[in-house]
C-alpha cells in the first residue's frame, strides 16, 4: 500500500473515531442534541437566519459581530444517524421551527442555503465529514443530495455577518464548521 493510501486510511479511521466520540456508537442513531451553535472556522461566525427572520425561505447567514444576538442562532440536531458509513442529520432552527436546506431541489455551486418547513426529505439532511485529527471536531457540512458540495462562507457584508452558499466540497477554513453548545466556550 502506498504511503498516500496509508495516510488516507489513517485519516478515515481518525475521522470515524472523532465521529464516534462526538455522536456515540453502538446504534444506528445518536441522541439528538439541542441548543447548538454552528461556528465557522474562518472567522468564528455563528450560523443564524438573515435579519433574524423565522419565515419559510429565510436565508442562512453567519454572524461575526458578538453584538448580534439573534434568537435564530440556536439550532437542534434531529434524527442524527449513521447511513452507509456516514453520519447524517437534519438541522432545525429552534426559533423558526424550520429545517436547513439548499434553496433549490437540485443544488449546484452557488445555491443559497435557507430554512423551510421540515418535511423529512433528503434535501434537509446533511452529511458531516470530519476533517483534521480526531480531536479537532471541524466538519464539512455536505447536503445529502449532493456530497460534492459543502456549506461555505460566500460574502463578507458590513463587517459583522456573512452570506452562505454551496460550493465545491474541500477542507478550506470557509467550509469547516464546529458544533458547540449555545453561547458556551470550548
N, CA, C and O of each residue as an XYZ file, in Angstrom:
744
protein
N       0.859     -1.173      0.000
C       0.000      0.000      0.000
C       0.901      1.230      0.000
O       1.867      1.285      0.761
N       0.608      2.191     -0.818
C       1.425      3.401     -0.898
C       1.294      4.223      0.381
O       0.345      4.059      1.148
N       2.264      5.109      0.594
C       2.233      5.990      1.762
C       0.990      6.857      1.749
O       0.366      7.061      2.790
N       0.615      7.378      0.566
C      -0.571      8.221      0.456
C      -1.822      7.445      0.844
O      -2.679      7.960      1.564
N      -1.927      6.209      0.368
C      -3.091      5.387      0.729
C      -3.121      5.112      2.229
O      -4.183      5.140      2.850
N      -1.956      4.848      2.804
C      -1.889      4.608      4.248
C      -2.345      5.829      5.022
O      -3.088      5.709      5.996
N      -1.901      7.013      4.590
C      -2.320      8.247      5.251
C      -3.818      8.465      5.117
O      -4.475      8.872      6.076
N      -4.364      8.200      3.938
C      -5.810      8.345      3.741
C      -6.575      7.388      4.645
O      -7.576      7.771      5.251
N      -6.111      6.152      4.737
C      -6.781      5.170      5.590
C      -6.713      5.597      7.050
O      -7.700      5.489      7.777
N      -5.551      6.081      7.483
C      -5.398      6.547      8.854
C      -6.301      7.739      9.131
O      -6.909      7.822     10.199
N      -6.396      8.667      8.177
C      -7.273      9.828      8.323
C      -8.730      9.390      8.428
O      -9.482      9.932      9.239
N      -9.132      8.421      7.622
C     -10.513      7.928      7.673
C     -10.811      7.289      9.027
O     -11.888      7.495      9.586
N      -9.865      6.518      9.557
C     -10.054      5.901     10.870
C     -10.144      6.980     11.943
O     -11.012      6.917     12.813
N      -9.254      7.967     11.888
C      -9.278      9.056     12.876
C     -10.601      9.808     12.809
O     -11.167     10.166     13.841
N     -11.090     10.045     11.605
C     -12.374     10.727     11.447
C     -13.510      9.924     12.036
O     -14.401     10.480     12.677
N     -13.486      8.625     11.824
C     -14.532      7.769     12.387
C     -14.488      7.773     13.906
O     -15.530      7.797     14.561
N     -13.281      7.749     14.471
C     -13.142      7.808     15.927
C     -13.708      9.122     16.447
O     -14.398      9.142     17.467
N     -13.417     10.228     15.748
C     -13.941     11.533     16.170
C     -15.461     11.549     16.108
O     -16.112     12.066     17.016
N     -16.027     10.994     15.054
C     -17.482     10.940     14.952
C     -18.074     10.096     16.075
O     -19.078     10.474     16.678
N     -17.455      8.962     16.351
C     -17.956      8.117     17.427
C     -17.882      8.836     18.765
O     -18.795      8.727     19.584
N     -16.798      9.571     18.990
C     -16.660     10.306     20.251
C     -17.707     11.396     20.368
O     -18.210     11.664     21.459
N     -18.039     12.025     19.250
C     -18.996     13.119     19.268
C     -20.435     12.623     19.314
O     -21.244     13.135     20.088
N     -20.759     11.631     18.492
C     -22.154     11.243     18.320
C     -22.512      9.894     18.919
O     -23.690      9.535     18.942
N     -21.548      9.142     19.400
C     -21.850      7.874     20.038
C     -21.752      6.706     19.078
O     -21.773      6.876     17.859
N     -21.646      5.542     19.640
C     -21.526      4.329     18.845
C     -22.522      3.307     19.357
O     -23.168      3.503     20.387
N     -22.633      2.222     18.626
C     -23.411      1.108     19.105
C     -24.824      1.050     18.576
O     -25.462      0.000     18.662
N     -25.331      2.125     18.037
C     -26.681      2.073     17.491
C     -26.706      2.830     16.178
O     -25.771      3.562     15.850
N     -27.764      2.652     15.445
C     -27.889      3.309     14.148
C     -28.122      4.799     14.297
O     -27.871      5.556     13.360
N     -28.596      5.235     15.453
C     -28.842      6.660     15.638
C     -28.259      7.123     16.966
O     -28.076      6.337     17.895
N     -27.975      8.404     17.028
C     -27.458      9.015     18.250
C     -28.538      9.917     18.821
O     -29.466     10.319     18.120
N     -28.406     10.228     20.091
C     -29.375     11.127     20.717
C     -29.278     12.506     20.076
O     -28.184     13.002     19.805
N     -30.423     13.114     19.839
C     -30.437     14.466     19.284
C     -29.833     15.429     20.299
O     -30.069     15.315     21.502
N     -29.055     16.374     19.795
C     -28.505     17.419     20.663
C     -29.267     18.702     20.380
O     -29.477     19.069     19.223
N     -29.677     19.375     21.432
C     -30.449     20.606     21.276
C     -29.623     21.800     21.738
O     -28.625     21.646     22.443
N     -30.057     23.001     21.327
C     -29.406     24.225     21.759
C     -27.967     24.343     21.306
O     -27.076     24.577     22.123
N     -27.726     24.183     20.003
C     -26.377     24.187     19.448
C     -26.082     25.463     18.658
O     -26.974     26.044     18.039
N     -24.822     25.887     18.691
C     -24.291     26.891     17.766
C     -23.478     26.143     16.728
O     -22.815     25.159     17.056
N     -23.516     26.592     15.479
C     -22.647     26.066     14.438
C     -21.686     27.189     14.079
O     -22.106     28.241     13.599
N     -20.394     26.966     14.313
C     -19.379     28.013     14.247
C     -18.435     27.746     13.085
O     -17.962     26.623     12.908
N     -18.159     28.790     12.285
C     -17.266     28.657     11.139
C     -15.811     28.866     11.549
O     -15.508     29.707     12.394
N     -14.921     28.092     10.941
C     -13.502     28.150     11.289
C     -12.821     29.430     10.801
O     -11.915     29.928     11.470
N     -13.229     29.969      9.665
C     -12.561     31.151      9.120
C     -12.580     32.317     10.087
O     -11.551     32.951     10.319
N     -13.740     32.606     10.653
C     -13.873     33.843     11.431
C     -14.657     33.684     12.732
O     -14.959     34.678     13.392
N     -14.987     32.462     13.104
C     -15.723     32.253     14.350
C     -17.178     32.677     14.294
O     -17.838     32.784     15.327
N     -17.685     32.920     13.083
C     -19.080     33.358     12.956
C     -20.033     32.214     13.276
O     -19.680     31.042     13.148
N     -21.260     32.573     13.699
C     -22.273     31.618     14.129
C     -23.431     31.582     13.139
O     -23.919     32.628     12.712
N     -23.871     30.379     12.773
C     -24.987     30.212     11.846
C     -26.263     30.789     12.444
O     -26.598     30.510     13.596
N     -26.979     31.598     11.653
C     -28.257     32.198     12.064
C     -29.072     32.442     10.799
O     -28.695     31.992      9.718
N     -30.178     33.148     10.933
C     -31.017     33.486      9.784
C     -30.998     34.993      9.561
O     -31.028     35.775     10.511
N     -30.947     35.393      8.282
C     -30.840     36.807      7.914
C     -31.952     37.629      8.561
O     -33.125     37.258      8.516
N     -31.569     38.730      9.152
C     -32.493     39.659      9.825
C     -33.300     38.983     10.931
O     -34.365     39.466     11.317
N     -32.784     37.861     11.437
C     -33.458     37.106     12.496
C     -34.847     36.628     12.069
O     -35.723     36.412     12.906
N     -35.035     36.467     10.754
C     -36.328     36.053     10.207
C     -36.620     34.588     10.535
O     -35.716     33.753     10.547
N     -37.873     34.292     10.796
C     -38.309     32.911     11.008
C     -39.233     32.444      9.881
O     -39.888     31.408     10.002
N     -39.284     33.201      8.795
C     -40.175     32.891      7.669
C     -39.665     31.707      6.857
O     -38.466     31.430      6.830
N     -40.582     31.016      6.200
C     -40.215     29.958      5.276
C     -39.361     30.566      4.171
O     -39.755     31.564      3.567
N     -38.203     29.985      3.899
C     -37.308     30.505      2.874
C     -36.307     31.528      3.381
O     -35.555     32.088      2.583
N     -36.273     31.792      4.692
C     -35.297     32.739      5.250
C     -33.883     32.240      4.955
O     -33.586     31.057      5.118
N     -33.021     33.149      4.523
C     -31.647     32.800      4.149
C     -30.771     32.593      5.379
O     -30.855     33.338      6.355
N     -29.928     31.566      5.309
C     -28.942     31.326      6.361
C     -27.768     32.281      6.170
O     -27.326     32.520      5.046
N     -27.273     32.817      7.268
C     -26.096     33.692      7.286
C     -25.228     33.254      8.462
O     -25.626     32.401      9.254
N     -24.051     33.840      8.567
C     -23.253     33.623      9.775
C     -22.886     34.978     10.360
O     -22.487     35.894      9.640
N     -23.025     35.090     11.670
C     -22.834     36.349     12.398
C     -21.434     36.394     12.989
O     -21.041     35.504     13.743
N     -20.668     37.457     12.638
C     -19.317     37.608     13.172
C     -19.277     38.504     14.397
O     -18.515     38.244     15.328
N     -20.076     39.544     14.411
C     -20.029     40.529     15.485
C     -20.725     39.976     16.727
O     -21.880     39.560     16.642
N     -20.046     39.960     17.884
C     -20.693     39.439     19.092
C     -21.892     40.271     19.543
O     -22.688     39.816     20.364
N     -22.023     41.485     19.012
C     -23.181     42.314     19.373
C     -24.479     41.762     18.782
O     -25.564     42.039     19.294
N     -24.368     40.980     17.701
C     -25.562     40.356     17.128
C     -26.031     39.269     18.079
O     -25.289     38.330     18.366
N     -27.238     39.388     18.561
C     -27.823     38.404     19.481
C     -29.111     37.862     18.868
O     -30.196     38.046     19.420
N     -28.983     37.199     17.731
C     -30.161     36.658     17.049
C     -30.718     35.450     17.794
O     -29.965     34.573     18.218
N     -32.029     35.409     17.949
C     -32.656     34.214     18.529
C     -32.540     33.048     17.557
O     -32.667     31.894     17.966
N     -32.296     33.334     16.244
C     -32.189     32.270     15.240
C     -30.792     31.658     15.166
O     -30.526     30.878     14.252
N     -29.901     31.980     16.086
C     -28.577     31.347     16.051
C     -28.542     30.036     16.837
O     -27.487     29.411     16.942
N     -29.673     29.616     17.386
C     -29.729     28.367     18.159
C     -30.386     27.281     17.300
O     -31.447     27.497     16.714
N     -29.741     26.114     17.236
C     -30.162     25.023     16.362
C     -30.258     23.721     17.139
O     -29.613     23.548     18.173
N     -31.079     22.803     16.623
C     -31.202     21.462     17.187
C     -30.848     20.437     16.117
O     -31.225     20.584     14.954
N     -30.120     19.394     16.520
C     -29.891     18.250     15.645
C     -31.112     17.349     15.744
O     -31.611     17.095     16.841
N     -31.588     16.869     14.621
C     -32.763     15.998     14.604
C     -32.432     14.749     13.785
O     -31.923     14.845     12.668
N     -32.722     13.596     14.341
C     -32.594     12.348     13.586
C     -31.187     12.012     13.150
O     -30.996     11.431     12.082
N     -30.190     12.367     13.958
C     -28.816     12.010     13.612
C     -28.649     10.502     13.576
O     -29.075      9.798     14.491
N     -28.022     10.009     12.506
C     -27.830      8.561     12.395
C     -26.733      8.244     11.381
O     -26.374      9.060     10.533
N     -26.223      7.034     11.508
C     -25.236      6.525     10.562
C     -25.968      5.933      9.366
O     -26.874      5.115      9.523
N     -25.569      6.349      8.178
C     -26.130      5.810      6.937
C     -24.975      5.475      6.011
O     -24.249      6.366      5.571
N     -24.803      4.198      5.714
C     -23.749      3.758      4.801
C     -22.382      4.312      5.189
O     -21.628      4.777      4.334
N     -22.067      4.261      6.487
C     -20.767      4.695      6.965
C     -20.588      6.197      7.103
O     -19.484      6.665      7.381
N     -21.657      6.959      6.913
C     -21.581      8.424      7.034
C     -22.594      8.881      8.075
O     -23.688      8.327      8.177
N     -22.218      9.904      8.848
C     -23.145     10.445      9.834
C     -23.990     11.525      9.172
O     -23.456     12.469      8.589
N     -25.308     11.386      9.263
C     -26.218     12.371      8.680
C     -27.159     12.892      9.760
O     -27.428     12.219     10.755
N     -27.647     14.099      9.538
C     -28.606     14.690     10.459
C     -29.426     15.747      9.736
O     -29.082     16.189      8.639
N     -30.505     16.134     10.373
C     -31.295     17.291      9.956
C     -31.009     18.375     10.980
O     -30.936     18.093     12.176
N     -30.844     19.622     10.522
C     -30.522     20.733     11.413
C     -31.710     21.674     11.441
O     -32.050     22.298     10.437
N     -32.339     21.768     12.613
C     -33.589     22.514     12.765
C     -33.352     23.789     13.561
O     -32.778     23.757     14.650
N     -33.803     24.919     13.003
C     -33.665     26.182     13.710
C     -34.690     26.234     14.829
O     -35.884     26.044     14.599
N     -34.221     26.490     16.032
C     -35.086     26.448     17.214
C     -36.163     27.534     17.167
O     -37.323     27.256     17.471
N     -35.802     28.768     16.790
C     -36.772     29.875     16.775
C     -37.760     29.747     15.619
O     -38.954     29.992     15.793
N     -37.271     29.366     14.444
C     -38.124     29.285     13.255
C     -38.913     27.982     13.196
O     -39.945     27.916     12.528
N     -38.438     26.938     13.891
C     -39.044     25.612     13.821
C     -39.061     25.118     12.374
O     -40.027     24.507     11.916
N     -37.946     25.405     11.659
C     -37.790     25.008     10.257
C     -36.405     24.398     10.070
O     -35.511     24.602     10.892
N     -36.234     23.649      8.983
C     -35.005     22.897      8.759
C     -34.126     23.520      7.679
O     -34.616     24.087      6.702
N     -32.817     23.399      7.881
C     -31.810     23.932      6.967
C     -31.743     23.073      5.712
O     -31.753     21.844      5.789
N     -31.674     23.731      4.547
C     -31.590     23.003      3.286
C     -31.095     23.929      2.181
O     -31.130     25.150      2.331
N     -30.627     23.346      1.057
C     -30.344     24.180     -0.114
C     -31.641     24.822     -0.601
O     -32.720     24.253     -0.439
N     -31.531     26.013     -1.199
C     -32.721     26.728     -1.676
C     -33.378     26.018     -2.859
O     -34.584     26.155     -3.067
N     -32.602     25.266     -3.632
C     -33.125     24.585     -4.820
C     -33.156     23.076     -4.606
O     -32.316     22.520     -3.898
N     -34.135     22.421     -5.226
C     -34.280     20.970     -5.105
C     -33.110     20.223     -5.739
O     -32.806     19.097     -5.345
N     -32.454     20.841     -6.717
C     -31.271     20.263     -7.350
C     -30.116     21.238     -7.159
O     -29.800     22.011     -8.063
N     -29.480     21.206     -5.982
C     -28.456     22.200     -5.677
C     -27.230     22.089     -6.582
O     -26.884     21.013     -7.070
N     -26.594     23.231     -6.784
C     -25.367     23.334     -7.574
C     -24.483     24.372     -6.898
O     -24.900     25.020     -5.938
N     -23.269     24.528     -7.394
C     -22.394     25.576     -6.866
C     -23.116     26.909     -6.967
O     -23.678     27.241     -8.011
N     -23.098     27.670     -5.883
C     -23.747     28.976     -5.855
C     -25.145     28.970     -5.267
O     -25.706     30.036     -5.015
N     -25.725     27.795     -5.039
C     -27.062     27.719     -4.440
C     -27.012     28.255     -3.011
O     -26.130     27.889     -2.234
N     -27.962     29.120     -2.671
C     -28.018     29.636     -1.304
C     -28.596     28.579     -0.367
O     -29.128     27.558     -0.804
N     -28.478     28.847      0.915
C     -28.949     27.932      1.953
C     -30.037     28.647      2.738
O     -29.868     29.797      3.144
N     -31.152     27.960      2.949
C     -32.333     28.564      3.573
C     -32.917     27.601      4.608
O     -32.416     26.493      4.797
N     -33.982     28.046      5.274
C     -34.788     27.134      6.093
C     -36.174     27.032      5.468
O     -36.710     28.000      4.927
N     -36.734     25.836      5.558
C     -38.095     25.583      5.092
C     -38.779     24.662      6.111
O     -38.127     24.047      6.954
N     -40.098     24.587      6.007
C     -40.856     23.694      6.877
C     -40.255     22.295      6.795
O     -40.031     21.778      5.701
N     -40.000     21.693      7.926
C     -39.376     20.370      7.971
C     -40.304     19.341      7.323
O     -41.490     19.268      7.643
N     -39.739     18.546      6.403
C     -40.558     17.570      5.683
C     -39.953     16.166      5.679
O     -40.523     15.250      5.087
N     -38.804     15.991      6.333
C     -38.191     14.668      6.407
C     -37.473     14.226      5.150
O     -37.027     13.081      5.078
N     -37.346     15.093      4.156
C     -36.718     14.708      2.890
C     -35.191     14.712      2.995
O     -34.617     15.321      3.898
N     -34.552     14.021      2.053
C     -33.092     14.029      1.983
C     -32.551     15.421      1.682
O     -31.395     15.702      1.998
N     -33.342     16.293      1.088
C     -32.904     17.664      0.816
C     -32.582     18.392      2.123
O     -31.789     19.334      2.133
N     -33.192     17.957      3.215
C     -32.968     18.595      4.513
C     -31.985     17.818      5.393
O     -31.807     18.145      6.567
N     -31.353     16.800      4.830
C     -30.351     16.046      5.600
C     -28.954     16.487      5.176
O     -28.711     16.797      4.010
N     -28.055     16.509      6.135
C     -26.676     16.937      5.929
C     -25.735     15.811      6.328
O     -25.943     15.147      7.343
N     -24.699     15.600      5.524
C     -23.647     14.640      5.830
C     -22.509     15.417      6.480
O     -22.043     16.416      5.933
N     -22.062     14.960      7.642
C     -20.942     15.599      8.326
C     -19.679     14.803      8.047
O     -19.571     13.633      8.413
N     -18.721     15.459      7.390
C     -17.451     14.816      7.056
C     -16.361     15.408      7.943
O     -16.093     16.607      7.865
N     -15.722     14.587      8.790
C     -14.697     15.106      9.691
C     -13.437     15.507      8.929
O     -13.083     14.889      7.925
N     -12.772     16.537      9.414
C     -11.506     16.978      8.832
C     -10.493     17.178      9.943
O     -10.852     17.525     11.068
N      -9.239     16.959      9.627
C      -8.184     17.141     10.619
C      -8.053     15.925     11.505
O      -8.575     14.855     11.190
N      -7.351     16.092     12.621
C      -7.154     14.961     13.520
C      -8.435     14.671     14.303
O      -9.411     15.417     14.224
N      -8.411     13.590     15.048
C      -9.643     13.156     15.714
C     -10.046     14.039     16.887
O     -11.086     13.793     17.498
N      -9.264     15.056     17.222
C      -9.632     15.963     18.303
C     -10.123     17.315     17.807
O     -10.610     18.113     18.609
N     -10.013     17.596     16.523
C     -10.331     18.941     16.024
C     -11.826     19.226     16.034
O     -12.246     20.344     16.333
N     -12.626     18.226     15.710
C     -14.080     18.361     15.644
C     -14.528     19.418     14.639
O     -15.585     20.025     14.811
N     -13.738     19.643     13.598
C     -14.158     20.503     12.485
C     -14.740     19.599     11.414
O     -14.171     18.552     11.105
N     -15.868     19.996     10.849
C     -16.602     19.159      9.903
C     -16.942     19.949      8.649
O     -17.185     21.155      8.699
N     -16.955     19.252      7.541
C     -17.535     19.799      6.316
C     -18.994     19.364      6.320
O     -19.296     18.190      6.533
N     -19.898     20.311      6.084
C     -21.337     20.028      6.036
C     -21.752     19.938      4.573
O     -21.743     20.932      3.847
N     -22.116     18.727      4.153
C     -22.489     18.468      2.763
C     -23.976     18.128      2.685
O     -24.473     17.348      3.496
N     -24.696     18.709      1.710
C     -26.093     18.285      1.549
C     -26.116     16.815      1.113
O     -25.368     16.418      0.221
N     -26.967     16.022      1.738
C     -27.009     14.596      1.418
C     -27.315     14.361     -0.059
O     -26.859     13.375     -0.638
N     -28.079     15.256     -0.665
C     -28.463     15.069     -2.066
C     -27.303     15.313     -3.029
O     -27.397     14.942     -4.199
N     -26.198     15.934     -2.563
C     -25.018     16.140     -3.415
C     -23.800     16.402     -2.532
O     -23.521     17.543     -2.164
N     -23.078     15.330     -2.197
C     -21.933     15.466     -1.296
C     -20.682     16.001     -1.987
O     -19.621     16.066     -1.367
N     -20.784     16.384     -3.251
C     -19.687     17.103     -3.906
C     -19.720     18.583     -3.541
O     -18.810     19.332     -3.895
N     -20.770     19.005     -2.831
C     -20.938     20.401     -2.416
C     -20.790     20.509     -0.902
O     -20.906     19.517     -0.182
N     -20.532     21.732     -0.427
C     -20.419     21.968      1.015
C     -20.914     23.364      1.357
O     -20.802     24.289      0.552
N     -21.466     23.509      2.569
C     -21.884     24.817      3.067
C     -20.628     25.681      3.243
O     -19.670     25.279      3.905
N     -20.653     26.882      2.632
C     -19.459     27.716      2.519
C     -19.787     29.177      2.787
O     -20.865     29.650      2.430
N     -18.850     29.897      3.421
C     -18.993     31.350      3.521
C     -18.919     31.915      2.115
O     -18.085     31.491      1.315
N     -19.784     32.866      1.813
C     -19.820     33.448      0.480
C     -19.232     34.843      0.474
O     -18.202     35.084     -0.154
N     -19.865     35.740      1.154
C     -19.527     37.149      1.021
C     -19.544     37.810      2.389
O     -20.499     37.667      3.153
N     -18.478     38.532      2.682
C     -18.458     39.332      3.910
C     -19.270     40.580      3.653
O     -19.007     41.300      2.689
N     -20.234     40.846      4.480
C     -21.075     42.017      4.279
C     -20.535     43.212      5.045
O     -19.376     43.576      4.850
N     -21.301     43.817      5.880
C     -20.912     45.077      6.513
C     -19.839     44.926      7.589
O     -19.658     45.824      8.411
N     -19.146     43.827      7.590
C     -18.122     43.609      8.598
C     -18.598     42.821      9.791
O     -17.805     42.484     10.670
N     -19.888     42.519      9.837
C     -20.391     41.812     11.012
C     -21.112     40.505     10.688
O     -21.454     39.753     11.601
N     -21.350     40.220      9.400
C     -22.016     38.964      9.046
C     -21.649     38.546      7.623
O     -21.194     39.362      6.822
N     -21.856     37.253      7.320
C     -21.531     36.670      6.016
C     -22.770     36.030      5.407
O     -23.632     35.526      6.127
N     -22.856     36.049      4.078
C     -23.857     35.221      3.410
C     -23.238     33.839      3.189
O     -22.018     33.680      3.243
N     -24.088     32.846      2.941
C     -23.640     31.470      2.748
C     -24.156     30.936      1.425
O     -25.163     31.406      0.895
N     -23.456     29.955      0.908
C     -23.901     29.261     -0.291
C     -23.225     27.899     -0.340
O     -22.404     27.575      0.517
N     -23.571     27.107     -1.342
C     -22.914     25.823     -1.555
C     -21.807     26.002     -2.583
O     -21.981     26.685     -3.593
N     -20.670     25.380     -2.311
C     -19.554     25.400     -3.249
C     -18.895     24.024     -3.206
O     -19.293     23.164     -2.420
N     -17.896     23.819     -4.045
C     -17.205     22.542     -4.108
C     -16.717     22.130     -2.722
O     -16.212     22.953     -1.958
N     -16.875     20.860     -2.412
C     -16.519     20.345     -1.091
C     -15.029     20.023     -1.016
O     -14.563     19.053     -1.614
N     -14.292     20.844     -0.278
C     -12.907     20.551      0.086
C     -12.614     21.264      1.401
O     -13.323     22.204      1.762
N     -11.576     20.830      2.127
C     -11.403     21.272      3.512
C     -10.710     22.624      3.714
O      -9.715     22.702      4.435
N     -11.215     23.671      3.096
C     -10.697     25.008      3.389
C     -11.470     25.574      4.580
O     -12.584     25.132      4.863
N     -10.889     26.542      5.274
C     -11.464     27.060      6.522
C     -12.874     27.609      6.342
O     -13.681     27.534      7.268
N     -13.188     28.161      5.167
C     -14.527     28.722      4.954
C     -15.599     27.649      4.823
O     -16.790     27.962      4.789
N     -15.183     26.372      4.748
C     -16.117     25.254      4.631
C     -16.142     24.380      5.889
O     -16.851     23.374      5.926
N     -15.383     24.751      6.907
C     -15.290     23.941      8.122
C     -16.127     24.551      9.240
O     -16.091     25.760      9.473
N     -16.884     23.692      9.928
C     -17.836     24.119     10.953
C     -17.672     23.260     12.196
O     -17.293     22.092     12.116
N     -17.962     23.855     13.342
C     -17.861     23.162     14.630
C     -19.176     23.338     15.392
O     -19.680     24.453     15.527
N     -19.719     22.238     15.881
C     -20.922     22.284     16.720
C     -20.529     22.453     18.177
O     -19.642     21.755     18.669
N     -21.181     23.372     18.865
C     -20.924     23.586     20.292
C     -22.230     23.993     20.959
O     -23.143     24.499     20.307
N     -22.307     23.770     22.246
C     -23.481     24.232     22.982
C     -23.617     25.741     22.818
O     -22.616     26.456     22.772
N     -24.845     26.222     22.731
C     -25.127     27.642     22.517
C     -24.430     28.516     23.565
O     -24.535     28.286     24.770
N     -23.714     29.526     23.059
C     -23.040     30.518     23.912
C     -22.139     29.901     24.977
O     -22.090     30.374     26.112
N     -21.428     28.842     24.600
C     -20.529     28.166     25.522
C     -19.136     28.107     24.908
O     -18.993     27.779     23.730
N     -18.118     28.419     25.685
C     -16.753     28.302     25.171
C     -16.386     26.828     25.077
O     -16.978     25.984     25.750
N     -15.395     26.526     24.229
C     -14.954     25.137     24.060
C     -13.480     25.094     23.778
O     -12.916     24.014     23.605
